[in-house]
Amino acid sequence: MLEIVQAVQQWWSHAATQPASSRRTFDIQVAVNALDIVQRELLDFARQRSAHRSRLAGLGHADDRSLANAIRSGAHDDNLEELAVVLRESIIDKVAVANPRWLQSDPLPPHQSAPHNAAAPQRAAAPHNAAAPPTE
């Protein structure tokens, strides 16, 4: 299966270098990127699945649903640092498949974590049709 993905990827990559409309070029780039994701998934799926299961087991869970329920219930409030490490590793694995370039500059090195009392991120501005707050 991997060979088929690689062959299609090479064909689309070559097609992207040929003169074409900007829409066709965009479509080709999207297809190539999708095939890149599939290829990375196929190459690393077994390792990532095994690592994820091991991380879940280390927290006492058999699957993501169990972990999510435990997080919602506050069951991991006493081990947030360990939970953060597990979640971080799972996220890194997923991003490595989706777009490994996003991992090239990590703003938070693995040995650090955000403070628990860090300010929440700013919300996006209200849509233009939302009622404006009263002015003074």
C-alpha positions as CSV (number, residue, x, y, z in Angstrom):
1,M,0.0,0.0,0.0
2,L,2.8,2.4,0.8
3,E,4.3,1.8,-2.7
4,I,1.0,2.9,-4.2
5,V,0.9,6.1,-2.1
6,Q,4.5,6.9,-3.0
7,A,3.8,6.3,-6.7
8,V,0.8,8.6,-6.7
9,Q,2.7,11.2,-4.7
10,Q,5.5,11.2,-7.2
11,W,3.1,11.5,-10.1
12,W,1.3,14.5,-8.5
13,S,4.6,16.1,-7.5
14,H,5.7,15.9,-11.2
15,A,2.3,17.2,-12.4
16,A,2.7,20.2,-10.0
17,T,5.8,21.3,-12.0
18,Q,3.9,21.4,-15.3
19,P,2.2,24.5,-16.5
20,A,-1.4,24.7,-15.3
21,S,-4.0,27.0,-13.9
22,S,-3.5,28.2,-10.4
23,R,-6.5,26.2,-9.2
24,R,-5.1,23.0,-10.6
25,T,-1.7,23.8,-9.0
26,F,-3.4,24.3,-5.7
27,D,-5.4,21.1,-6.0
28,I,-2.2,19.2,-6.8
29,Q,-0.4,20.7,-3.8
30,V,-3.4,19.7,-1.6
31,A,-3.3,16.1,-3.0
32,V,0.5,15.9,-2.5
33,N,0.2,17.1,1.1
34,A,-2.6,14.6,1.8
35,L,-0.4,11.8,0.4
36,D,2.5,13.0,2.6
37,I,0.2,12.6,5.6
38,V,-0.9,9.2,4.6
39,Q,2.6,8.1,4.0
40,R,3.8,9.3,7.4
41,E,0.8,7.6,9.0
42,L,1.6,4.3,7.3
43,L,5.3,4.4,8.2
44,D,4.8,5.2,11.9
45,F,1.3,3.9,12.8
46,A,2.3,0.8,14.7
47,R,4.9,2.6,16.8
48,Q,2.6,5.5,17.5
49,R,-0.3,3.3,18.5
50,S,1.9,1.2,20.8
51,A,3.4,4.2,22.4
52,H,0.0,5.8,22.9
53,R,-1.4,2.7,24.5
54,S,1.6,2.5,26.8
55,R,1.2,6.1,27.8
56,L,-2.5,5.6,28.5
57,A,-1.8,2.4,30.5
58,G,0.7,4.4,32.6
59,L,-2.1,6.7,33.6
60,G,-4.4,3.7,34.3
61,H,-6.5,4.0,31.2
62,A,-7.3,1.5,28.3
63,D,-8.4,4.1,25.8
64,D,-8.9,7.8,25.0
65,R,-12.5,7.8,26.2
66,S,-11.5,6.6,29.6
67,L,-8.8,9.3,29.9
68,A,-11.2,12.0,28.7
69,N,-13.8,11.0,31.3
70,A,-11.1,11.0,34.0
71,I,-9.9,14.4,33.0
72,R,-13.4,15.8,33.1
73,S,-14.1,14.3,36.5
74,G,-10.9,15.7,38.0
75,A,-9.4,12.3,38.6
76,H,-6.0,13.6,37.4
77,D,-6.0,16.9,39.2
78,D,-3.3,15.5,41.6
79,N,-0.9,14.5,38.8
80,L,-1.2,17.2,36.2
81,E,2.5,17.3,35.4
82,E,2.5,13.6,34.5
83,L,-0.7,14.1,32.5
84,A,0.8,17.0,30.7
85,V,3.8,14.9,29.7
86,V,1.6,12.1,28.3
87,L,-0.6,14.5,26.4
88,R,2.4,16.4,25.0
89,E,3.9,13.2,23.7
90,S,0.6,12.2,22.1
91,I,0.3,15.6,20.5
92,I,3.9,15.5,19.2
93,D,3.1,12.1,17.5
94,K,0.0,13.5,15.9
95,V,1.7,16.7,14.7
96,A,4.6,14.6,13.3
97,V,2.1,12.9,11.0
98,A,0.0,16.0,10.2
99,N,2.9,18.4,9.5
100,P,6.4,17.7,11.0
101,R,7.5,21.2,10.1
102,W,5.4,22.5,12.9
103,L,7.7,20.7,15.3
104,Q,10.9,22.5,14.1
105,S,10.5,25.4,16.5
106,D,9.0,24.3,19.8
107,P,8.1,27.3,22.0
108,L,7.9,25.1,25.1
109,P,10.9,22.7,25.6
110,P,10.0,19.2,26.9
111,H,11.5,19.9,30.4
112,Q,9.3,22.9,31.0
113,S,5.6,23.3,31.3
114,A,3.2,26.2,31.5
115,P,2.4,27.4,35.0
116,H,-1.0,26.1,36.2
117,N,-2.1,29.6,36.9
118,A,-1.1,31.0,33.5
119,A,-3.5,33.5,32.1
120,A,-6.1,32.1,29.6
121,P,-5.4,33.0,26.0
122,Q,-7.2,36.0,24.6
123,R,-10.5,35.2,22.9
124,A,-11.0,36.2,19.3
125,A,-12.8,39.4,18.6
126,A,-16.5,39.2,18.5
127,P,-18.0,38.8,15.0
128,H,-19.0,42.0,13.3
129,N,-22.7,41.4,13.8
130,A,-22.4,41.0,17.6
131,A,-23.7,43.7,19.8
132,A,-21.0,46.2,20.7
133,P,-20.4,46.7,24.5
134,P,-21.7,50.1,25.8
135,T,-19.2,52.9,25.7
136,E,-18.7,55.3,28.5
